[in-house]
Amino acid sequence: MAALYDGLIDASLVTGDPKYLATVVRAGRQEGLQPVPRVYLVDDRPMEHAWLRIILMDPEAPVLLQTLQDRLTPAPDAPDVTYGDRRTFGDRVRMAPPALALLARATRDQRYLQLADAEFKAAYDALFDREAKLVYCDARFVDMRTPNGRKVFWSPCSGWVYAGLALLLDALPNRYPTRELYARVFRQMTDAVLATQQPDGFWYPNLADPKHVPINETSGSALFLVGLASGARSGLLERATVWPAVERGWRAVAARKKK
């Protein structure tokens, strides 16, 4: 739902039609623009990104920030935190840092940017493959190989990271010290993303071995399209280089959705 809400907000900003944003505002009001109960599970963190975007649009909303501040500031690592909870899960790059960057903007408290840096660095150090320029879903996949002897980079996981970097770069101050690091990783991943797009416009489930699971799927493909289009729009990526891939991918995903 978090990815849908961000997409609906963007749809209103791009088209000028308020109905998409209104849908998210209604959902946010039903939830009180508050976080969900589970603190450490990464799947529950990205909703705050949409809520914070709404809060930043509404001068009356800052009274709601305290709970978000309390929930987005994690406690010290605990022994019962597993691979899917926090930093050892690749999706974490999409789930927490973009929201933390928006929280820093809303509160004017730079400590949230420092926390975003720490969250990103932990995931990057553990899961980013410097050779492939892609991200493992979690530590279980680092040494895994397909029957063809290839590495395993699941498309949605690298897609979450790639789209998350685009969102994070969009939220960071232009002169923030680690911004260039994020931009460099984003550009490195862009090369891998462009190289792994298949002739039909999709990205297949295992980016390193399309024959491993030889089907086209929309989730990772859509996330890569978000990152590519965002990078082209912001000027981080050369539009002439990436836009043909965006158009091929968009046609593929749009055609699948019509079936």
Disulfide bonds with the S-S distance in Angstrom:
Cys137-Cys157 1.66
